[in-house]
Amino acid sequence: MTKILLLEFNEICPPLLERWMAAGRLANFARFHAGSQVFTTVADELDPVNLEPWIQWYSIHTGLPFREHRVFRLTDGPKSAHGDIWRHLQSHGRTVMNCSSMNARAITGERAFFLPDPWCATQPAHPPELQTYNEFVSRMVQEYSREHGVLSFRETASFVRFLATHGLSPATVLAILSQLADERIARSDVKWKRAALLDRLQLGVFQHYYRRLRPDFATFFINSTAHLQHTYWRHMDPEPFSIKPSTDERAAYGDAILFGYQAMDTLLREFERLVDDDTVTILCSALSQQPFLRREGDGGQHFYRLRDVAALLRRLAIAPQSVEPVMTHQYVLRFGSPAEVEAAVAALRAVRLADQEVFAAVPSERLSLYIGCQLYERVAADAAVTGLRYENAPVRFFDLFYAIDAIKSGCHHPDGVLWIRTGRHAVHRERVSILDIAPTICELIGVPGDINARGGGTSLVPAFSGGFAERLAS
């Protein structure tokens, strides 16, 4: 019986890996690549509307195409009842770990581990002591664009106490102290490097539980480099963009994406030391990125986030049962009745900047409403909005919102990374579907591949070179 460790490095790009491996900048990626069956995957959906990581990862984990599972929104995955790879393997007696895999439903069990992704924070962590870590990280990720007031001293102290007994290493402590020192003395912005520290903290927690459980199947998801690509692609490669970064901006952020890949390269070495000889490690990205050029002629795509969502909802007389931050500038509101959803949509769409509706307000299933500022151009400093209830005069736009300090630079591309480390190297030129990943995992572990009745993929094991399929069968 083979064990599997699935490394989910969200949206890493085959061309960037090839470039930096060839230049000697990613030694651990290069070693992993040299011992792997190397595939390029194609996403389940090519329409840009559906080419989202929370859709594609859900397809990978269930083996279902989007046309079957219809999970369109982040946070909707946990509310759907499809079978997934973790439950399927549990049903066949295997022990499983899910460390932050995107848009996944909670799992439990005596020898199971579940840490929800930071945007699905309503899912309970398991074992329960993980909840301290879960709540802290979720708040930090969801409110990353805020400078102050995200967490209290007590919450931070509880988080540190948890880490001290759950995998915090001296090397990570040193890296944190070095980052804080750099932020005090550096002449340019270096706070963006904090994302790599979160990955290191998560690795420590994962290592702590992995060594305790020795699971048959484990997933480990990180998103930091995807964020850097969305934000800093134009600084890495200004040529395709009409809005060029300044010399100072290029000096500060030009190597940000390379920094992210090198941070992941360091993690790969740690995973190599962690796993046993009977474990096949798989590196997967689900999709990748490319330059985002669609709004370059209009000044680029900007994002604006609410300063106080609860205060705004009170001003609009909207009273949801819950408010959940999701990606960048968006929130999901949950209501108790269709009438409440309709009233909220009407109130939000009445808020205007000149002749433009300020909010996108999109109803979804399960009495949910996804909202966010739908203005993407640069907004004037003195701009004012109308349509707020109980207000006798226009209200300044920037009293309600603050600008996230970045112009969108990267967007999604359907190609993805799939490297299956078997000890033998082969590059398979024909693209394969992400729906092939779940059946491949099932065959490697030795269980039937029918996670859901209508899955669309097939196992890639027969395509492996070097006699691996024959060795597996024997």
C-alpha positions in Angstrom: 0.0 0.0 0.0 1.4 3.3 -1.1 1.0 6.5 1.0 0.4 9.9 -0.7 1.4 13.4 0.3 -0.4 15.9 -2.1 1.3 19.3 -2.0 -1.2 21.9 -3.3 0.9 25.0 -4.2 -1.8 27.1 -5.6 -1.4 28.6 -9.1 2.3 28.1 -9.5 3.3 28.4 -13.2 5.1 25.8 -15.4 7.1 28.4 -17.4 8.3 30.2 -14.3 9.4 26.9 -12.7 11.3 25.9 -15.9 13.0 29.3 -16.1 14.2 29.4 -12.6 15.2 25.7 -12.4 17.3 26.2 -15.5 18.9 29.2 -13.9 19.8 27.2 -10.7 17.5 29.3 -8.5 15.2 26.4 -7.4 17.4 23.5 -6.4 14.8 21.5 -4.6 12.2 21.9 -7.3 14.8 20.7 -9.8 15.5 17.6 -7.7 11.8 16.9 -7.3 11.3 17.3 -11.0 14.2 15.0 -11.9 12.5 12.1 -10.0 9.0 12.7 -11.2 6.5 11.8 -13.8 5.9 15.3 -15.1 2.5 16.2 -16.5 0.9 19.6 -17.4 -2.8 19.6 -16.5 -5.6 21.5 -18.1 -8.4 23.0 -15.9 -11.8 21.5 -15.8 -13.3 24.8 -17.0 -11.7 27.2 -19.5 -14.3 30.0 -19.3 -12.6 32.8 -17.3 -15.7 33.1 -15.2 -15.3 29.5 -13.9 -11.5 29.4 -14.0 -11.2 30.1 -10.3 -9.2 28.1 -7.8 -12.1 27.3 -5.4 -13.9 25.7 -8.4 -10.9 23.9 -9.8 -9.7 22.5 -6.5 -13.2 21.3 -5.7 -13.2 19.4 -9.0 -9.8 17.8 -8.1 -11.0 16.7 -4.7 -14.3 15.3 -5.8 -13.3 14.0 -9.3 -16.4 15.8 -10.6 -16.4 18.4 -13.4 -18.0 21.7 -12.7 -21.0 20.9 -14.9 -21.8 18.2 -12.3 -20.9 19.7 -9.0 -21.9 23.3 -9.7 -19.9 24.7 -6.7 -19.3 28.2 -8.0 -18.5 30.3 -4.9 -15.8 30.1 -2.3 -17.3 28.8 1.0 -20.0 26.9 -0.9 -17.9 23.7 -1.1 -18.4 22.8 2.6 -22.1 23.2 2.2 -22.3 20.7 -0.6 -22.8 16.9 -0.1 -20.5 15.5 -2.8 -18.1 12.8 -1.9 -14.5 13.8 -1.7 -11.1 12.2 -1.7 -10.7 12.3 2.1 -14.1 10.7 2.9 -13.6 8.2 0.2 -10.3 7.0 1.6 -11.7 7.1 5.1 -14.5 4.8 4.0 -11.8 2.3 2.9 -10.0 2.4 6.2 -7.3 4.9 5.4 -6.1 7.7 7.7 -6.3 11.2 6.2 -5.1 14.8 6.8 -6.4 17.9 5.2 -4.3 21.0 5.8 -6.1 24.0 4.4 -7.2 22.5 1.1 -9.5 25.0 -0.6 -13.3 25.0 -0.3 -13.4 21.6 1.5 -15.9 20.1 4.0 -14.7 19.3 7.5 -13.6 15.8 8.3 -13.5 14.1 11.7 -12.3 10.8 13.2 -10.0 9.4 15.8 -7.0 9.6 13.5 -7.9 12.4 11.2 -6.8 16.0 10.8 -8.7 18.9 9.4 -7.6 22.6 9.1 -10.0 24.6 7.0 -8.8 27.0 4.4 -8.7 30.6 5.8 -11.8 31.6 3.8 -14.0 28.8 5.0 -13.5 29.6 8.7 -17.0 28.5 9.7 -15.8 24.8 9.3 -14.6 23.4 12.6 -11.0 22.3 12.9 -10.2 18.8 14.0 -8.8 18.0 16.5 -10.5 20.8 18.4 -7.2 22.3 19.8 -6.5 23.5 16.2 -9.3 26.0 16.5 -7.0 28.6 18.1 -4.7 28.4 15.1 -7.6 28.3 12.7 -9.3 31.5 14.0 -6.0 33.5 14.2 -4.9 32.6 10.6 -8.3 33.2 9.1 -8.5 36.7 10.6 -5.0 37.5 9.4 -5.6 36.3 5.9 -9.1 37.8 5.5 -7.9 41.1 6.8 -4.4 41.1 5.4 -4.9 44.6 3.8 -5.6 46.3 7.1 -2.7 47.8 9.0 -4.0 47.8 12.6 -6.7 46.4 14.9 -7.1 43.0 13.4 -6.3 40.9 16.5 -6.1 41.5 20.2 -3.1 40.9 22.4 -5.0 38.0 24.1 -5.7 36.3 20.7 -2.1 36.7 19.7 -0.8 35.3 23.0 -3.1 32.3 22.6 -1.8 31.7 19.1 1.9 31.9 20.2 1.2 29.5 23.1 -0.3 27.0 20.6 2.6 27.3 18.2 5.1 26.8 21.0 3.8 23.2 21.6 2.7 22.4 18.0 5.7 22.5 15.7 7.3 26.0 16.0 10.9 25.6 15.1 13.9 27.8 16.1 14.5 28.5 12.4 11.0 29.9 12.0 11.4 32.0 15.1 14.7 33.4 13.7 12.9 34.1 10.3 10.1 36.0 12.1 12.6 38.1 14.1 14.6 38.8 10.9 11.5 39.9 9.1 10.4 42.3 11.9 13.9 43.8 11.9 13.9 44.2 8.1 10.6 46.1 8.4 12.1 48.6 10.8 15.3 49.3 8.9 14.5 48.7 5.2 14.1 51.8 3.0 11.4 50.1 0.9 8.3 48.0 1.6 9.1 44.5 2.8 5.9 43.6 4.6 4.7 41.6 1.6 7.3 38.9 2.6 5.2 38.0 5.7 3.1 35.6 3.6 6.1 33.2 3.4 6.2 33.2 7.3 2.6 32.0 7.4 3.6 29.1 5.2 6.4 28.2 7.5 4.2 28.3 10.6 1.6 26.1 8.8 4.4 23.7 7.8 5.4 23.4 11.5 1.9 22.6 12.6 1.5 20.1 9.7 4.8 18.4 10.6 3.7 18.1 14.3 0.5 16.2 13.4 1.9 14.3 10.4 4.6 12.7 12.6 1.9 11.8 15.2 -0.6 10.4 12.7 1.6 9.0 9.9 -1.5 9.2 7.6 -2.1 7.2 4.4 -3.1 10.4 2.6 -2.4 14.0 3.4 -2.9 17.3 1.6 -1.1 20.6 2.3 -2.3 23.8 0.6 -0.7 27.2 0.4 -1.7 30.4 -1.5 1.1 32.9 -0.8 2.8 32.8 -4.2 -0.6 33.0 -6.0 -1.2 36.2 -4.2 2.3 37.6 -5.1 1.7 36.7 -8.8 -1.7 38.5 -8.8 -0.1 41.6 -7.3 3.5 41.8 -8.7 3.5 40.2 -12.1 4.0 43.7 -13.8 7.0 44.4 -11.5 8.6 41.1 -12.5 7.9 41.5 -16.3 6.7 45.1 -17.2 6.9 44.5 -21.0 3.3 43.3 -21.6 1.8 46.1 -19.5 1.0 49.6 -20.6 1.0 50.8 -16.9 4.7 50.5 -16.0 6.0 50.3 -12.4 8.4 53.0 -11.4 12.1 52.3 -10.9 11.6 52.3 -7.1 8.7 49.9 -7.4 10.7 47.5 -9.5 13.5 47.6 -7.0 11.1 46.8 -4.2 8.9 44.2 -5.9 10.7 43.0 -9.0 11.8 39.8 -7.3 8.7 39.3 -5.2 7.4 36.3 -7.2 10.9 34.7 -7.3 11.0 35.2 -3.6 7.7 33.2 -3.3 9.0 30.4 -5.4 12.3 30.2 -3.4 10.3 30.1 -0.2 8.4 27.2 -1.5 11.6 25.6 -2.6 12.7 25.6 1.0 9.5 24.0 2.0 10.0 21.2 -0.5 13.3 20.2 1.3 11.4 20.0 4.6 8.7 17.7 3.0 11.4 15.5 1.6 12.8 15.0 5.1 9.3 14.4 6.5 8.0 11.5 4.4 8.8 7.8 4.5 10.2 5.7 1.7 6.7 4.3 1.0 5.2 7.7 0.3 4.7 9.2 -3.1 4.8 13.0 -3.0 2.7 14.8 -5.6 3.0 18.5 -6.5 -0.1 20.1 -7.9 -1.2 23.6 -8.8 -4.7 23.1 -10.2 -4.2 26.1 -12.6 -1.6 28.8 -13.1 -1.3 32.5 -14.0 -0.5 34.9 -16.8 -0.3 38.7 -17.2 -3.7 40.5 -16.6 -4.1 43.1 -19.4 -7.8 43.5 -19.8 -8.1 46.9 -17.9 -4.7 48.3 -18.8 -6.3 50.9 -21.1 -8.5 52.1 -18.3 -5.8 52.7 -15.7 -5.7 49.1 -14.4 -7.9 47.2 -12.0 -8.1 48.6 -8.5 -9.8 47.1 -5.5 -11.7 48.8 -2.7 -12.6 47.2 0.6 -15.1 48.2 3.2 -13.7 49.9 6.3 -16.5 48.6 8.6 -18.9 46.2 6.9 -21.1 45.9 10.1 -21.5 49.7 10.2 -22.5 49.9 6.5 -25.1 47.1 6.9 -26.6 49.0 9.9 -26.8 52.2 7.7 -28.7 50.2 5.1 -31.0 48.4 7.6 -29.6 45.0 6.5 -29.5 42.4 9.2 -27.9 39.1 8.0 -27.6 36.1 10.2 -23.8 36.1 9.5 -21.1 38.0 7.6 -18.1 36.1 6.2 -15.2 37.8 4.5 -13.9 36.0 1.5 -11.4 37.0 -1.2 -9.9 40.5 -1.4 -12.8 42.9 -1.3 -15.8 40.5 -1.0 -18.1 39.2 1.7 -20.9 36.6 1.8 -24.0 37.5 3.8 -26.3 34.7 5.1 -30.0 35.3 5.6 -33.1 33.5 7.0 -35.5 34.1 4.2 -35.7 35.0 0.5 -37.5 38.2 1.3 -34.5 39.4 3.4 -32.1 38.6 0.5 -34.3 40.6 -1.9 -34.5 43.6 0.4 -30.7 43.5 0.9 -30.1 43.4 -2.8 -32.4 46.5 -3.4 -30.7 48.5 -0.6 -27.2 47.7 -1.8 -27.9 48.5 -5.4 -29.3 51.9 -4.4 -25.9 53.0 -3.3 -24.3 54.9 -6.2 -21.3 56.9 -7.3 -22.7 59.3 -9.9 -24.6 56.9 -12.2 -22.7 53.7 -11.2 -23.9 51.1 -8.7 -21.2 50.8 -6.1 -21.9 47.2 -5.0 -22.2 43.9 -6.8 -24.9 42.0 -4.9 -25.3 38.5 -6.3 -27.7 36.1 -4.6 -26.6 32.5 -4.4 -28.1 29.2 -3.2 -28.8 28.6 0.5 -30.1 32.2 1.1 -26.6 33.7 0.6 -25.7 37.0 -0.9 -22.2 37.8 -2.2 -21.3 41.5 -2.1 -18.3 43.6 -2.9 -17.3 46.9 -4.5 -17.6 46.6 -8.3 -15.8 49.8 -9.1 -12.4 48.9 -10.4 -11.2 52.2 -11.9 -9.3 54.8 -9.8 -11.7 56.7 -7.7 -11.2 60.4 -7.0 -10.2 61.3 -3.4 -13.3 63.6 -3.0 -15.8 61.2 -4.7 -19.1 60.9 -2.8 -21.8 58.2 -2.9 -25.6 58.5 -2.5 -28.3 56.1 -1.6 -27.4 55.4 2.0 -30.4 55.5 4.3 -30.6 58.0 7.1 -28.2 60.3 5.3 -29.3 63.8 4.2 -26.2 64.4 2.1 -23.7 62.4 0.0 -21.1 60.5 1.9 -17.4 60.4 1.0 -16.5 57.2 -0.8 -13.3 56.8 1.2 -15.2 57.2 4.4 -16.7 53.8 3.6 -13.8 52.1 1.7 -10.1 52.0 1.6 -8.0 51.2 -1.5 -6.0 48.0 -1.5 -2.5 49.2 -2.5 -2.0 47.2 -5.6 -3.1 47.1 -9.3 -4.1 43.6 -10.4 -1.3 42.2 -12.5 -1.9 38.5 -12.8 -4.9 36.4 -13.9 -5.7 32.8 -14.2 -4.4 30.4 -16.9 -5.8 26.9 -17.4 -2.4 25.1 -17.4 -1.3 23.5 -14.2 1.6 21.6 -12.6 1.3 17.9 -11.8 4.6 16.2 -10.7 4.3 12.7 -9.3 7.5 11.7 -7.6 8.0 8.0 -8.4 11.8 8.0 -8.5 11.8 7.9 -12.3 11.8 10.9 -14.6 9.6 11.3 -17.6 8.0 14.4 -19.2 4.6 13.6 -20.6 3.9 16.1 -23.4 0.2 15.6 -23.8 -1.9 17.6 -21.4 -4.1 15.7 -18.9 -7.2 16.8 -17.1 -7.2 17.8 -13.5 -10.1 15.2 -13.2 -7.4 12.5 -13.6 -5.8 13.4 -10.3 -8.3 11.7 -7.9 -8.4 8.4 -9.8 -4.6 8.4 -9.9 -4.4 8.9 -6.1 -6.9 6.1 -5.6 -5.0 3.6 -7.7 -1.7 4.5 -6.0 -3.2 3.9 -2.6 -5.1 0.8 -3.7 -8.7 1.7 -3.4 -11.5 1.9 -6.0 -11.6 5.2 -7.9 -15.3 5.8 -7.8 -15.4 8.8 -5.4 -18.6 10.0 -7.1 -20.7 8.1 -9.6 -20.2 10.7 -12.4 -16.5 11.4 -12.2 -14.9 12.2 -15.5 -11.2 11.3 -15.0 -9.0 8.2 -15.5 -5.9 7.1 -13.6 -2.5 8.2 -15.0 -0.6 5.3 -13.5 -0.6 3.2 -16.7 1.3 6.1 -18.4 4.1 6.1 -15.8 7.5 5.2 -17.2 10.2 3.1 -15.6 8.0 0.1 -14.8 6.2 1.9 -11.9 2.8 0.6 -12.8 4.1 -3.0 -12.9 5.8 -2.6 -9.6 2.6 -1.2 -8.1 0.5 -4.1 -9.4 3.0 -6.6 -8.0 
